[in-house]
Amino acid sequence: MADSDQGKTAQLYRMVMSEHLCPFGLKSKFLLERKGYRVEDHPLTTRQEVDAFQQEQNVETTPQAFIDGRRVGGYEELRVHLGLDNPDNETSYQPVIAIFGTALLMATAIMWFFSGAVFSLMTVEKFVAIAMILLGLQKLQDVESFSTMFLNYDLLAQKQVGYGYLYPFGETFAGILMLAGALTWLAAPVALFIGTVGAISVFKAVYMDRRELKCACVGGNSNVPLGFVSLTENLIMIAMGLWMPLRMYLL
């Protein structure tokens, strides 16, 4: 869609006042220019101008973008119009991809710094530990929202609501200990427990009950669908919970 709009003109009305420069207005202008539009910029420099524009267009917010004489809307509507976002708040795996991709790069960087090896069994261990920490951190940003979404499918949390509040701390704590290679006797059982309960809960909700839910794995406000990725996350924690004590005897 964006390719067909190349070379066209867009009008943008945005708030540019001495006490407030609207960030979404700047982002809208940047986005339109990046997509090849010549932007007719109309800064609204006073509160009176903003109020008059909103009343004239019957809108409650600025910025407002116009393309081909038709009002597209604000920044979020503009992103949808240009094909950058999904409409209707559809599910997306982007947060999970970002977290796991970052965790892999961090694990590789750590191993490269300490041993010069790009990939090894230790790299996998560090990757899982870092991923657990990052996932736990996402949940810890808003434990209340996480626990609410978690209750939709976790079997233990549905019986013991407090488990939903403890889960982010347990996941993060176990990940930190695994990253440090310390207190394996504590970290491994925690990872094994939460991974097992999580795997059973996800399997039941998705593959037995056939429910279409959002996963709380990256926090309570995510649009990540509950499914294979969620199950894999828990299976990896189970594998780490089993492997960490075993490696002490094998290596």
BELZI-V836837 format. One record per pair of residues at least 24 apart in sequence whose C-alpha atoms are under 7 Angstrom apart, sorted by the first residue. I is the first residue (numbers start at 1). J is the second residue. Records with the same first field share a line. If there is no record, write none. Layout:
I=J  J
This chain:
1=82  83
2=35  82  83
6=35  36  37
7=36  37  38
8=37  38
9=37  38  39  67
10=37  38  39  40  65  66  67
11=39  40  41  65  66  67
12=39  40  41  42  63  64  65  66
13=41  42  43  44  62  63  64  65
14=42  43  44  62  63  64
15=43  44  45  62  63
16=43  44  45
17=45  46
24=63  75
25=63
28=75
90=223
91=223  224  225
92=223  224  225
93=224
99=131  134
100=131
103=127  130  131
126=179
129=175  176  178  179
130=175  179
132=171  172  175
133=171  172  175  176
135=217  218
136=168  169  171  172
137=172
138=218  219
139=168  218  219  220
140=168
145=220  221
146=216  219  220
149=216  220
150=216
153=201  202  205
154=198  201
155=201
184=244  245
188=241  242  244  245
189=241
191=237  238  241
192=237  238  241  242
195=234  235  237  238
196=234  238
198=234
199=231  234  235
202=231
203=231
